[in-house]
Amino acid sequence: MPDILAPEIASYIDSLVPERPPELRKMEEWAREHNFPIIGPSCGHLCYEVTRMIGARRVFELGSGYGYSTAFFARAVKENVSRQARDIPSSSRDGGGTVHHVVWDEELSTRARGHLAALGVGDVVTYHVAEAVSTLQETDGPFDLIFNDIEKKDYPAALPVIEAKLRPGGVLIVDNMLWHGSVVDANDRSPDTEGVRALTRALTHSPRWMSSIVPLRDGMIIALRIS
């Protein structure tokens, strides 16, 4: 998948990401060797930062792969829980944190469990081997943050479920919102490209959302649910 950014700019941005644990580096190497799409260091760090900024304790991933993005969310959730345990009286706390990892493939789920356990964050992850949107629909909310990285043609249909499960003031992060540049190709009417366009219109034109596209890697939209 080509980057939207010039390679030297993308490499420079990745170089500014804080050093990752060896296990996370192993996950990045496996992705390169197997041509497996992951969000990469800069987008992973952005997900971590947003999760920390809003103090998220309940995160749901729609499409989790073998746990690379999950690792950033889980680390942030653990740190949020730890900080809140120090700062909030025990009588006001609402339990620990959870990141829901959802993937169709049992092998990817097993691989994720191994990596996340090695990273020391497996204790805050709940694993599902199932279709992502239906799993979100069946899981009790609300969530502080939802991450969406499913098939792009399915992006628009997922939004009503996301809106029902994300709390007001919560954040939606969606990957691949520039879709290799195809979103600006007027001749590209493929289902995936049209799905990205439709979700972009929905999030940027609805009074329920405040949204911005961050042009890292293949573009991520960060959307605050206002109401």
Secondary structure, 3 states (H helix, E strand, C coil): CCCCCCHHHHHHHHHCCCCCCHHHHHHHHHHHHHCCCCCHHHHHHHHHHHHHHCCCCEEEEECCCCCHHHHHHHHHHHHHHHHHHHHCCHHHCCCCCEEEEEECCHHHHHHHHHHHHHCCCHHHEEEEECCHHHHHHHCCCCEEEEEECCCHHHHHHHHHHHHHHEEEEEEEEEECCCHHHHHHCCCCCCHHHHHHHHHHHHHHHCCCEEEEEECCCCCEEEEEECC
